[in-house]
């Protein structure tokens, strides 16, 4: 309970910091100088923008898309006030925190229900938040529309918005106040509160005056909208309190891996990936020079590491430029944007080192965009039969081949693989986690490297023993399980449909207590070298696999939700000492 109390205090302090956040306002400035359109640039369609005294006039023209007169400067937190008068029948709006790209680009969006989607934004397409100017009977002036991305975010339907709808003055001058501070966007029309939106998709962009396209509607061609008294007051927002970490990064020291990036993905309920992968990341970074990021299963509500939470592993954007992915997950169903990073990595042929339960690392419901990653998939995508485990690593979940928590695995190097760099300098291999059953032969060009001899426990099982009574001195083989012996380390190539060819090495060992064995650690480090093209750098005497700091693994087992609440493990626990 000591850790729980500590984090309760931290959370309380953070809340006080957030409450005390203040906004410092700058003087208002006019965005229009009353003389010319210096500081503005037109994007999109070809509507005409002219000057009439101290007024900017937008005039609709036929056969052109939406037109935008945009400030060259971008703004983040501000209060914008503007007056406008629009001809009846002409639709318009004022863009805020909006952008335009020179080249097509995919953006990740989130719907009001929390669904993650990708949207392709064309080159030259203005997109972003728009405060609507609506002359129709609907009267949604002051509502917030997401131009070019998601559509309506905060319309003005319903009884609660009746006053805002009635505040708009047809064919008269109207006044808008628009306030953007942090993730809060609020609008007022003629002093009446209208939209009140919380959204954090875009935090900066230009202001723009829109003339909506009218096509060939002769009744609307030549209609005008006028803007005047365009004043903006920037707001300085105090920095937010530092949030708890969601992943940990270890900067590489000197070594052959210097300049290379490894992403280690933890997320299983039984074998303590949240313990073993941080230590592996420390060894790879501090002993061998790799830059490492370790990503954990995080409960988004509490911010704690929770191995039982299967729907969130933040930090996977690091895969975009990673040189190696090391994965130890079990039956995860991650959100779309997180899976997209994994899928993109695999399609570019990024190498993969799989550990233990990653043969059954994903499990999505039928009909999901990612159901083909699921263990045992048997849908229409023939190449994905049996899911990620079979296609990428070489096998899905089949069975425990040894008796769980009673029989351990002793590694036997395949005779014709004794010169493989994967086993160079490895020595004795022993893992208290049992051997997994696989279908023989393994698919495609799979090459077994190490076989797992099932051995019996010599002593008694002792309560509280993290090895369940098994020891690395156990030698009695279970002949009923060892003819043939199952591969416990193998290599193969993979290729996703429409993707590039990549290479993987998989081991069905990998529990945190397996990592106590120097041979297991060296197999994993050697595999990282091989997959990143550094096989020749592996010394004959073996790679350095000395622990970095303390490593105190706990027993592999399933744990209740209450355990994770009480344990209250935080990412900060895995920082380098």
For each residue, the residues with C-beta under 8 A, 3 or more apart:
1: 4 5 566
2: 5 6
3: 6 7 567 568 569 570
4: 1 7 8 566 568
5: 1 2 8 9
6: 2 3 9 10
7: 3 4 10 11 304 568 570
8: 4 5 11 12
9: 5 6 12 13
10: 6 7 13 14 244
11: 7 8 14 15
12: 8 9 15 16
13: 9 10 16 17
14: 10 11 17 18 241 242 243
15: 11 12 18 19
16: 12 13 19 20
17: 13 14 20 21 241
18: 14 15 21 240 241
19: 15 16
20: 16 17
21: 17 18 237 238 240
22: 238
23: 77 181 235 236 237 238
24: 235 236 238
25: 79 233 234 235 236
26: 233 234 235 236
27: 233
28: 81 231 232 233
29: 231 232 233
30: 33 34 229 230 231
31: 39 71 207 230 231 232
32: 54 56 227 228 230
33: 30 36 38 39
34: 30 51 53 54
35: 38 51
36: 33 51
37: 40 49 51 56 69
38: 33 35
39: 31 33 71 72 73
40: 37 49 69 70 71 72
41: 69 70 72
42: 49 67 68 69 70
43: 67 68 70 100 124 126 208
44: 65 66 67 68 124 125 126
45: 61 64 65 66 67 68 211 213
46: 61 64 67
47: 58 59 60 61 64 67 211 213
48: 58 59 61
49: 37 40 42 56 57 58 59 67 69 209 211
50: 56 57 59
51: 34 35 36 37 55 56 57
52: 55 57 226
53: 34
54: 32 34 228 229
55: 51 52 226 227 228
56: 32 37 49 50 51 69 209 226 227 228 230
57: 49 50 51 52 224 225 226
58: 47 48 49 67 69 92 209 210 211 224 225 226 227
59: 47 48 49 50 211 222 223 224
60: 47 90 211 212 213 214 220 221 222 223 224
61: 45 46 47 48 64 214 221 222
62: 214 215 216 221
63: 215 216
64: 45 46 47 61 67 213
65: 44 45 213
66: 44 45 126 147 210 211 212 213
67: 42 43 44 45 46 47 49 58 64 210 211 213
68: 42 43 44 45 95 98 126 208 209 210
69: 37 40 41 42 49 56 58 208 209
70: 40 41 42 43 95 98 100 126 206 207 208
71: 31 39 40 74 75 206 207 208
72: 39 40 41 206
73: 39 206
74: 71 204 205 206
75: 71 78 96 97 180 204 205 206 207 232 234
76: 97 180 203 204 234
77: 23 180 181 182 234 235 236 237
78: 75 179 180 232 233 234 235
79: 25 177 178 179 180 232 233 235
80: 94 96 176 177 178 179 180 207 230 231 232 233
81: 28 175 176 177 178 229 230 231 232
82: 94 175 176 178 227 228 229 230 231
83: 173 174 175 176 227 228 229
84: 92 94 133 173 174 176 225 226 227 228
85: 171 172 173 174 225 226
86: 90 92 133 135 224 225 226
87: 90 135 171 223 224 225
88: 135 170 171
89: 135 219 220 223
90: 60 86 87 135 211 212 214 220 223 224 225
91: 133 134 135 136 212
92: 58 84 86 133 209 210 211 212 225
93: 130 131 132 133 145 147 210 212
94: 80 82 84 130 131 133 176 178 207 208 209 210
95: 68 70 98 126 128 129 130 147 205 206 207 208 209 210
96: 75 80 128 129 130 131 178 180 185 205 207
97: 75 76 128 129 180 202 203 204 205
98: 68 70 95 126 127 128 129 130 147 202 205 206 207 208
99: 126 127 128 202 205 206
100: 43 70 124 125 126 127
101: 104 105 121 123 124 125
102: 123 124
103: 123
104: 101 120 121 122 123
105: 101 120 121
106: 118 119 120 121
107: 118 119 121 127 149
108: 116 117 118 119 337 340
109: 116 117 118 119 149 150 201
110: 114 115 116 117 201
111: 114 115 117 150
112: 153
113:
114: 110 111
115: 110 111 336
116: 108 109 110 335 336 337
117: 108 109 110 111 336
118: 106 107 108 109 336 340
119: 106 107 108 109 149 150
120: 104 105 106
121: 101 104 105 106 107 125 127 148 149
122: 104 125
123: 101 102 103 104
124: 43 44 100 101 102
125: 44 100 101 121 122 148
126: 43 44 66 68 70 95 98 99 100 147 148 208
127: 98 99 100 107 121 146 147 148 149
128: 95 96 97 98 99 146 147 148 149 202 205
129: 95 96 97 98 144 145 146 147 153 185 199 202 205
130: 93 94 95 96 98 144 145 146 147 210
131: 93 94 96 142 143 144 176 178 187 195
132: 93 140 141 142 143 144 145
133: 84 86 91 92 93 94 141 210 225
134: 91 138 139 140 141 143 168
135: 86 87 88 89 90 91 141 170
136: 91 139
137:
138: 134
139: 134 136 156 165 166 168
140: 132 134 143 155 156 157 165
141: 132 133 134 135 156 164 165 167 168 174 189 194
142: 131 132 156 164 167 168 176 187 188 189 194 195
143: 131 132 134 140 152 154 155 156 187 194 195
144: 129 130 131 132 152 153 154 185 187 195 197
145: 93 129 130 132 151 152 153 155
146: 127 128 129 130 149 150 151 152 153 201
147: 66 93 95 98 126 127 128 129 130 210
148: 121 125 126 127 128
149: 107 109 119 121 127 128 146 201
150: 109 111 119 146 153
151: 145 146
152: 143 144 145 146 155
153: 112 129 144 145 146 150 197 199
154: 143 144 185 195 196 197
155: 140 143 145 152 161
156: 139 140 141 142 143 161 164 165 194 195
157: 140 161
158: 161 162
159: 162
160:
161: 155 156 157 158 164 165 194
162: 158 159 165 166
163: 166 167 192 193
164: 141 142 156 161 167 189 192 193 194
165: 139 140 141 156 161 162 168
166: 139 162 163
167: 141 142 163 164 189 190 191 192 194
168: 134 139 141 142 165 174 189 190
169: 172 173 174 190
170: 88 135
171: 85 87 88
172: 85 169
173: 83 84 85 169
174: 83 84 85 141 168 169 189 190
175: 81 82 83 189 190 191
176: 80 81 82 83 84 94 131 142 187 188 189
177: 79 80 81 187 188 191
178: 79 80 81 82 94 96 131 185 186 187 188
179: 78 79 80 184 185 186 187
180: 75 76 77 78 79 80 96 97 184 185
181: 23 77 184 235 237
182: 77 200 203 237
183: 198 199 200 203
184: 179 180 181 196 197 198
185: 96 129 144 154 178 179 180 195 196 197 198 199
186: 178 179 193 195 196 197
187: 131 142 143 144 176 177 178 179 193 194 195
188: 142 176 177 178 191 192 193 194
189: 141 142 164 167 168 174 175 176 192 194
190: 167 168 169 174 175
191: 167 175 177 188
192: 163 164 167 188 189
193: 163 164 186 187 188 196
194: 141 142 143 156 161 164 167 187 188 189
195: 131 142 143 144 154 156 185 186 187
196: 154 184 185 186 193
197: 144 153 154 184 185 186
198: 183 184 185
199: 129 153 183 185
200: 182 183 203
201: 109 110 146 149
202: 97 98 99 128 129 205
203: 76 97 182 183 200
204: 74 75 76 97
205: 74 75 95 96 97 98 99 128 129 202
206: 70 71 72 73 74 75 95 98 99
207: 31 70 71 75 80 94 95 96 98 230 232
208: 43 68 69 70 71 94 95 98 126
209: 49 56 58 68 69 92 94 95 225 227
210: 58 66 67 68 92 93 94 95 130 133 147
211: 45 47 49 58 59 60 66 67 90 92 225
212: 60 66 90 91 92 93
213: 45 47 60 64 65 66 67
214: 60 61 62 90 217 220 221 223
215: 62 63
216: 62 63 221
217: 214 220 221
218: 221
219: 89
220: 60 89 90 214 217 223
221: 60 61 62 214 216 217 218
222: 59 60 61
223: 59 60 87 89 90 214 220
224: 57 58 59 60 86 87 90
225: 57 58 84 85 86 87 90 92 133 209 211
226: 52 55 56 57 58 84 85 86
227: 32 55 56 58 82 83 84 209 230
228: 32 54 55 56 82 83 84
229: 30 54 81 82 83
230: 30 31 32 56 80 81 82 207 227
231: 28 29 30 31 80 81 82
232: 28 29 31 75 78 79 80 81 207
233: 25 26 27 28 29 78 79 80
234: 25 26 75 76 77 78
235: 23 24 25 26 77 78 79 181
236: 23 24 25 26 77
237: 21 23 77 181 182
238: 21 22 23 24
239:
240: 18 21 243
241: 14 17 18
242: 14
243: 14 240 303
244: 10 303 570 571 572
245: 248 570 571 572
246: 296 298 303 314 315 571
247: 293 294 295 296 314 315 318 571
248: 245 278 281 293 294 296 571 574 575
249: 291 292 293 294
250: 281 282 284 285 286 291 292 293 294 576
251: 285 291
252: 255 257 258 259 260 284 285 286 288 289 290 291 292
253: 285 286 287 289
254: 258 289
255: 252 258 287 288 289 290
256: 288 289 529 534 537
257: 252 260 262 284 288 289 290 528 529 532 534
258: 252 254 255 289 290
259: 252 289 291
260: 252 257 289 290 291 323 324 532
261: 290 291 292 293 318 321 322 323 324
262: 257 281 284 290 291 292 293 322 323 324 325 326 528 532
263: 292 293 295 315 316 318 319 322 324 325 326
264: 277 278 280 281 292 293 294 295 326 327 328
265: 277 295 313 316 325 326 327 328 329
266: 273 274 276 277 278 294 295 296 297 313 328 329
267: 273 296 297 307 310 313 328 329 330 332 361
268: 271 272 273 307 328 329 330 356 357
269: 307 308 330 331 558 559
270: 330 357 511 556 557 558
271: 268 276 328 330 356 357 433 510 511 512 556
272: 268 275 276 307 511 512 513 553 554 556
273: 266 267 268 276 277 307 328 329 355 356 510 512
274: 266 277 278 296 297 305 307 569
275: 272 278 279 512 553 554
276: 266 271 272 273 279 280 328 355 510 511 512 514 515 553
277: 264 265 266 273 274 280 281 294 326 328
278: 248 264 266 274 275 281 282 294 574
279: 275 276 282 283 512 515 547 548 551
280: 264 276 277 283 284 326 515 521 524 525
281: 248 250 262 264 277 278 284 285 292 293 294
282: 250 278 279 285 286 292 547 548 549 576
283: 279 280 286 287 288 521 525 544 545 546 547 548
284: 250 252 257 262 280 281 287 288 290 292 525 528
285: 250 251 252 253 281 282 288 289 290 291 292
286: 250 252 253 282 283 548 576
287: 253 255 283 284 525 543 544 545 546 548
288: 252 255 256 257 283 284 285 525 528 529 543 544
289: 252 253 254 255 256 257 258 259 260 285
290: 252 255 257 258 260 261 262 284 285 324 528 532
291: 249 250 251 252 259 260 261 262 285
292: 249 250 252 261 262 263 264 281 282 284 285
293: 247 248 249 250 261 262 263 264 281 315 318
294: 247 248 249 250 264 266 277 278 281 574
295: 247 263 264 265 266 313 314 315 316 318
296: 246 247 248 266 267 274 305 313 571
297: 266 267 274 305 306 307 308 309 310 312 313 332
298: 246 303 304 305 306 309 312 313 314 571
299: 302 303 304 305 306 309 312 564
300: 303 312
301:
302: 299 306 565 568
303: 243 244 246 298 299 300 570
304: 7 298 299 564 565 568 569 570
305: 274 296 297 298 299 564 569 570 571
306: 297 298 299 302 309 561 564 569
307: 267 268 269 272 273 274 297 559 564
308: 269 297 559 561 564
309: 297 298 299 306 312 564
310: 267 297 331 332 333 334
311: 332 333 334 335
312: 297 298 299 300 309 334 335 338
313: 265 266 267 295 296 297 298 316 329 332 334 338
314: 246 247 295 298 338
315: 246 247 263 293 295 318
316: 263 265 295 313 319 338 341 342
317: 320 341
318: 247 261 263 293 295 315 321 322
319: 263 316 322 325 341 342 344 345 350
320: 317 341 344 345
321: 261 318
322: 261 262 263 318 319 325 345 350
323: 260 261 262 350 351 532
324: 260 261 262 263 290 350 351 352 353 528 531 532
325: 262 263 265 319 322 342 345 350 351 352 353
326: 262 263 264 265 277 280 352 353 355 524 528
327: 264 265 352 353 354 355 358 361
328: 264 265 266 267 268 271 273 276 277 354 355 356 357 358 510
329: 265 266 267 268 273 313 332 357 358 361 362
330: 267 268 269 270 271 357 358 360 361
331: 269 310 357 360 361 362 363 375
332: 267 297 310 311 313 329 361 362 363
333: 310 311 362 363 364 365 368 370
334: 310 311 312 313 338 339 342 362 370
335: 116 311 312 338 339
336: 115 116 117 118 339 340 369 370
337: 108 116 340 341
338: 312 313 314 316 334 335 341 342
339: 334 335 336 342 343 369 370 373
340: 108 118 336 337 343 344
341: 316 317 319 320 337 338 344 345
342: 316 319 325 334 338 339 345 346
343: 339 340 346 347 370 496
344: 319 320 340 341 347 348
345: 319 320 322 325 341 342 348 350
346: 342 343 349 350 352 392 494 496 499 502
347: 343 344 496 498 499 500
348: 344 345 499 500 502
349: 346 495 499 500 501 502
350: 319 322 323 324 325 345 346 502
351: 323 324 325 502 503 504 531 532
352: 324 325 326 327 346 392 393 494 502 503 504 505 531
353: 324 325 326 327 504 505 506 524 527 528 531
354: 327 328 358 359 361 389 392 393 504 505 506 507
355: 273 276 326 327 328 358 506 507 509 510 524
356: 268 271 273 328 359 433 507 508 509 510 511
357: 268 270 271 328 329 330 331 360 361 397 510
358: 327 328 329 330 354 355 361 389 393 506
359: 354 356 375 389 393 394 395 396 397 436 506 508
360: 330 331 357 363 375 387 389 396 397
361: 267 327 329 330 331 332 354 357 358 373 375 388 389
362: 329 331 332 333 334 370 373 374 375 387 388
363: 331 332 333 360 374 375
364: 333 368 370 371 373 374
365: 333 368 371
366: 371 379
367: 371
368: 333 364 365 371
369: 336 339
370: 333 334 336 339 343 362 364 373 374
371: 364 365 366 367 368 374 377 379
372: 377 379 381 384 387
373: 339 361 362 364 370 377 384 387 388
374: 362 363 364 370 371 377 387 388
375: 331 359 360 361 362 363 386 387 388 389 396 397
376: 386 387 396 397
377: 371 372 373 374 381 384 385 386 387
378: 385 386
379: 366 371 372 384
380:
381: 372 377 384 385 497
382: 385
383: 391 496 497
384: 372 373 377 379 381 387 388 391 497
385: 377 378 381 382 390 391
386: 375 376 377 378 389 390 391 396
387: 360 362 372 373 374 375 376 377 384 390 391 396
388: 361 362 373 374 375 384 391 392 393
389: 354 358 359 360 361 375 386 392 393 394 395 396 397
390: 385 386 387 393 394 395 396 443
391: 383 384 385 386 387 388 494 496
392: 346 352 354 388 389 494 496 502 504
393: 352 354 358 359 388 389 390 492 494 504 506
394: 359 389 390 438 442 443 444 446 490 492 504 506
395: 359 389 390 398 436 438 439 442 443 506
396: 359 360 375 376 386 387 389 390
397: 357 359 360 375 376 389 436
398: 395 436 437 438 439
399: 436 437
400: 403 404 434 435 436 437
401: 434 435 436 437 452 454 481 486
402: 406 407 408 409 434 435 452 454 478 481
403: 400 406 407 434
404: 400 407 434
405: 434 461 468 470
406: 402 403 456 457 461 468 469 470
407: 402 403 404 434 435 454 455 456 457 470 478 481
408: 402 430 431 432 433 434 454 455 457 470 474
409: 402 430 431 432 433 434 435 452 453 454 455 488 509
410: 429 430 452 453 455 474 475
411: 426 428 429 430 431 450 451 452 453 488 489 509 519 520 523
412: 429 450 451 452 453 485
413: 417 418 423 426 429 449 450 451
414: 417 418 448 449 450 451
415: 418
416:
417: 413 414 420 422 423 447 448 449 450
418: 413 414 415 423
419:
420: 417 423 424 449
421: 424 526 529 530 535 536 538
422: 417 449 489 491 505 523 526 527 530
423: 413 417 418 420 426 449 450 523 526
424: 420 421 526 538 539 540 542
425: 522 526 538 539 540 541 542 543
426: 411 413 423 429 519 522 523 526 542
427: 518 519 522 542
428: 411 472 517 518 519
429: 410 411 412 413 426 450 517 519 520 523
430: 408 409 410 411 472 517 519 520
431: 408 409 411 452 488 509 511 514 517 520
432: 408 409 467 468 470 511 513 514 556
433: 271 356 408 409 508 509 510 511 513 514 556
434: 400 401 402 403 404 405 407 408 409 454
435: 400 401 402 407 409 452 454 481 485 486 488 508
436: 359 395 397 398 399 400 401 486 488 508
437: 398 399 400 401 486
438: 394 395 398 442 486 487 508
439: 395 398 442
440: 484 486
441: 446
442: 394 395 438 439 446 448 487 490 492
443: 390 394 395 446 492
444: 394 492 493
445: 492 493
446: 394 441 442 443 490 491 492
447: 417 490 491 492
448: 414 417 442 451 487 489 490
449: 413 414 417 420 422 423 487 489 490 491 505
450: 411 412 413 414 417 423 429 487 488 489 507 523
451: 411 412 413 414 448 485 486 487 488
452: 401 402 409 410 411 412 431 435 485 486 487 488 508 509
453: 409 410 411 412 477 482 485
454: 401 402 407 408 409 434 435 477 478 481 482 485
455: 407 408 409 410 474 475 476 477 478
456: 406 407 474 476 477 478
457: 406 407 408 461 468 469 470 471 474
458: 471 473 474 475 476
459: 462 469 471
460: 469
461: 405 406 457 465 468 469
462: 459 465 469
463:
464:
465: 461 462 468 469 555
466: 513 553 554 555
467: 432 470 471 513 555
468: 405 406 432 457 461 465 555
469: 406 457 459 460 461 462 465
470: 405 406 407 408 432 457 467 474
471: 457 458 459 467 474
472: 428 430 517
473: 458
474: 408 410 455 456 457 458 470 471
475: 410 455 458
476: 455 456 458
477: 453 454 455 456 482
478: 402 407 454 455 456 481 482
479: 482 483
480: 483
481: 401 402 407 435 454 478
482: 453 454 477 478 479 485
483: 479 480
484: 440
485: 412 435 451 452 453 454 482
486: 401 435 436 437 438 440 451 452 508
487: 438 442 448 449 450 451 452 490
488: 409 411 431 435 436 450 451 452 507 508 509
489: 411 422 448 449 450 505 506 507 509 523 527
490: 394 442 446 447 448 449 487 505 506
491: 422 446 447 449 503 504 505 506 530
492: 393 394 442 443 444 445 446 447 503 504 506
493: 444 445 501 502 503 504
494: 346 352 391 392 393 501 502 503 504
495: 349 499 500 501 502
496: 343 346 347 383 391 392 499
497: 381 383 384
498: 347
499: 346 347 348 349 495 496 502
500: 347 348 349 495
501: 349 493 494 495
502: 346 348 349 350 351 352 392 493 494 495 499
503: 351 352 491 492 493 494 531
504: 351 352 353 354 392 393 394 491 492 493 494 531
505: 352 353 354 422 449 489 490 491 527 530 531
506: 353 354 355 358 359 393 394 395 489 490 491 492
507: 354 355 356 450 488 489 510 523 524 527
508: 356 359 433 435 436 438 452 486 488
509: 355 356 409 411 431 433 452 488 489 514 520 523
510: 271 273 276 328 355 356 357 433 507 514 515 520 524
511: 270 271 272 276 356 431 432 433 514 515 553 556
512: 271 272 273 275 276 279 515 553 554 556
513: 272 432 433 466 467 516 553 554 555 556
514: 276 431 432 433 509 510 511 517 520
515: 276 279 280 510 511 512 520 521 551 553
516: 513 520 551 553
517: 428 429 430 431 472 514 520 521
518: 427 428 521 522 545
519: 411 426 427 428 429 430 522 523
520: 411 429 430 431 509 510 514 515 516 517 523 524
521: 280 283 515 517 518 524 525 545
522: 425 426 427 518 519 525 526 542 543 545
523: 411 422 423 426 429 450 489 507 509 519 520 526 527
524: 280 326 353 355 507 510 520 521 527 528
525: 280 283 284 287 288 521 522 528 529 543 545
526: 421 422 423 424 425 426 522 523 529 530 538 543
527: 353 422 489 505 507 523 524 530 531
528: 257 262 284 288 290 324 326 353 524 525 531 532
529: 256 257 288 421 525 526 532 534 535 537 538 543
530: 421 422 491 505 526 527 534 535 538
531: 324 351 352 353 503 504 505 527 528
532: 257 260 262 290 323 324 351 528 529
533:
534: 256 257 529 530 537 538
535: 421 529 530 538
536: 421
537: 256 529 534
538: 421 424 425 526 529 530 534 535 542 543
539: 424 425 542 543
540: 424 425
541: 425
542: 424 425 426 427 522 538 539 545
543: 287 288 425 522 525 526 529 538 539
544: 283 287 288
545: 283 287 518 521 522 525 542
546: 283 287
547: 279 282 283 550 551
548: 279 282 283 286 287 576
549: 282 576 577
550: 547 577
551: 279 515 516 547
552:
553: 272 275 276 466 511 512 513 515 516
554: 272 275 466 512 513
555: 465 466 467 468 513
556: 270 271 272 432 433 511 512 513
557: 270
558: 269 270
559: 269 307 308 563 564
560: 563 564
561: 306 308 564 565
562: 565 566
563: 559 560 566 567
564: 299 304 305 306 307 308 309 559 560 561 567 568 569
565: 302 304 561 562 568
566: 1 4 562 563
567: 3 563 564
568: 3 4 7 302 304 564 565
569: 3 274 304 305 306 564 573
570: 3 7 244 245 303 304 305 573
571: 244 245 246 247 248 296 298 305 574 575
572: 244 245 575
573: 569 570
574: 248 278 294 571
575: 248 571 572
576: 250 282 286 548 549
577: 549 550
